Amino acid sequence: MLVGESPTAAMIVLGDRGLGGFGALVIGSVAIQVASYAECPVLVARGAEHAGGPVVVGVDGSAPSRAAVEFAVEEAAFRGTRLRALHAYQHPVSERAGDMQPLVYEENQLRGEEDRVVAETLTGLTERYPQVPVTRETVRGRPVRVLAEASRDAQLVVVGGHGRGELSGLLLGSVSQGVLHHSGSPVAVVRA
């Protein structure tokens, strides 16, 4: 029913657990299903909203990431807070004969390329939302861990529904699911 209402809804807001009998689940199956299929942003109220904290958004350069950034900057403007745009990356690897080997890559060059992903995604937003201070961060690490850490003092964490490098066929990206399960603050999932 909730997914059916999503084409005309501005947002769907859910709690992180329902009345189901799966106590071992960190987040309810309804929240995962609605975040996977809804055509509008889905906010899952979990953890604590840290007043005075930033709105944190995960950036990976994909279309869903751009939609998430647009949503996040609007939320930051509405809440009168800053936007913290986080891009997590890992060292590229090469698969040779099934053996994952790190590629020889100059760290400063890699970081520069990853910084460009964030800069390109944020292009034009500071002009449209001059009242929102924006912090750009490029961090080497796993995206779920980096965003979960950032959630500790965030009012809201925003992620795209399916980003760059996600496995095709998944309805909700693995990073989005991971953040829904591990965030210490409310999470909004925005699909492109």
Beta strands, then each sheet from edge to edge (+ up, - down):
strand 1: 12-15
strand 2: 42-45
strand 3: 55-58
strand 4: 83-89
strand 5: 93-96
strand 6: 99-102
strand 7: 134-140
strand 8: 156-160
strand 9: 187-190
sheet 1: 1+ 2+ 9- 8- 3- 4- 7-
sheet 2: 5+ 6-
end
